[in-house]
Amino acid sequence: MQDALGCPQSLLVFGATSEIALATVRRLSSRLHTAVLAARNPDQLRGLVEELRAQGVARVEPVAFDATDTGGHDELVNDVFDRFGDIDVALLAFGVLGQQDELERHGEMAVALNVVNYVGAVSVTVPLAQRMREQGHGTVVVLSSVAGERARRSNFVYGASKAGLDAFAQGLGDSLAGTGVRVMIVRPGFVHTTMTAGLEPAPLATTPDEVADAIARGLARRAEIVWVPGVLRFAMSALRHLPRPIFRKLPL
């Protein structure tokens, strides 16, 4: 169970090698006794595993996770819960950005991106939510994006995948009302990471550490939607309601 300060004592992370995931695990580590770190290449987590164990996290285990292996997600989730018991917080932090010019020209690439960002996320979240229903508590933290608020021509394939994920997470949260299980949607703007290296930063750009801090604060106050930075809530509301003829003229 989360403690009196809203901090989780057990954490499951999908996409644990991402910079936002790493920052979030470190931000929450002081009160953890269990950390299950799922990633496509668990060997890349050796440093983090040693770091967490040195900090006193009693149970730390990396596990293999492939977002595209949708047929194995039920088994993976059930195995984690069967072996580690209750999970307070599960963070979905995996995803790919892709290059818009290539995604527009190659359908298989656009599909592959959506399989990771949307289909894979839905596939792993359904059994995850079910196990949390059975334990009667828990929070699913879904890393969405402001790109999903309104598809922009510069990244509409990625934006569409995040829009689908965001809508799914909202509906899931509504369906879980009264069960003791919550969904927290995190909508960062441009984040300075390896994935965005070389791209022109958008206004109000942020960092993995700032996203991690926002996630921790959101958990403490039992938030449903977290914007990073917070001012994006108002900026995106205005952008979302712009008439399409005006929206198309913007350099987005």
C-alpha positions, 0 to 999 in steps of 0.5 A, spaced: 500 500 500 502 507 498 504 510 505 501 516 508 505 521 504 502 517 498 509 514 496 508 507 493 512 501 497 512 497 491 513 499 483 512 495 477 515 499 471 514 497 463 519 501 459 524 501 465 530 503 461 527 510 458 530 516 461 523 518 464 522 511 467 529 511 470 528 518 473 521 516 476 524 510 479 530 514 483 525 519 485 520 514 488 526 509 491 526 512 498 520 508 500 520 502 496 521 495 498 519 492 491 521 494 484 520 490 478 523 493 472 521 491 465 524 492 459 526 489 452 533 489 454 534 487 462 541 487 462 541 494 461 538 495 468 544 492 472 546 499 474 540 501 476 538 494 480 545 495 484 543 502 485 536 501 488 539 495 492 545 499 495 539 504 497 536 499 501 530 497 496 529 489 499 526 486 492 529 489 485 528 484 479 529 486 472 524 482 467 524 481 460 518 485 456 517 486 449 511 491 447 510 488 441 509 481 444 502 482 445 500 474 446 505 474 452 503 480 456 497 476 460 502 471 462 508 476 464 503 481 468 500 475 472 507 472 473 509 479 476 503 479 481 504 472 483 511 472 485 511 479 488 504 480 491 501 487 491 503 492 486 502 499 489 504 503 482 505 501 475 508 505 470 507 505 463 513 509 460 515 505 453 514 508 446 517 510 440 517 517 436 519 515 429 521 520 424 514 523 421 517 524 414 518 516 414 512 514 417 508 518 412 511 514 406 511 507 409 505 504 412 508 498 415 513 503 419 506 507 422 503 501 424 509 498 427 509 505 431 502 504 433 503 497 435 508 499 440 505 506 443 498 504 443 496 496 442 502 494 446 500 499 452 493 496 451 495 489 451 499 490 458 494 495 461 488 490 461 491 484 465 494 489 469 488 493 471 484 486 472 490 484 477 489 491 481 482 490 481 483 483 485 487 486 490 483 492 491 488 498 490 493 501 486 495 506 481 496 505 473 500 511 471 500 512 463 505 516 460 501 520 455 503 526 451 501 533 449 502 531 442 495 527 443 491 533 445 490 535 437 494 531 432 499 536 428 502 535 421 509 535 424 508 528 428 501 526 427 502 519 427 506 519 433 500 524 436 495 519 434 498 513 437 498 518 444 491 520 443 488 513 442 492 511 449 490 517 452 483 516 451 483 508 453 486 511 459 481 516 461 476 510 459 479 505 464 480 510 469 472 511 469 471 504 469 475 503 475 471 508 479 469 505 486 474 499 485 480 502 489 484 502 483 486 509 479 489 511 473 493 517 472 495 520 466 501 524 465 502 529 459 509 532 458 510 537 453 517 536 449 522 532 454 529 533 453 531 525 452 536 521 447 529 520 443 528 527 442 536 529 441 537 533 435 530 536 434 528 543 435 525 544 442 518 546 443 516 552 448 516 549 455 520 544 454 522 539 460 526 534 463 526 527 465 527 529 472 521 534 472 517 529 469 519 524 475 517 530 480 511 531 477 509 524 477 511 523 485 507 530 486 501 527 482 501 520 486 501 524 493 495 528 491 491 522 487 491 526 481 488 524 475 491 528 469 498 531 470 501 536 465 508 537 465 509 543 466 503 545 469 502 551 464 501 546 458 494 545 461 492 552 459 496 552 452 493 546 450 486 548 451 487 554 447 490 550 441 485 544 442 479 549 440 482 553 435 478 553 428 482 548 423 483 554 418 487 558 423 490 551 426 493 549 419 497 556 419 501 555 425 508 552 424 506 546 428 
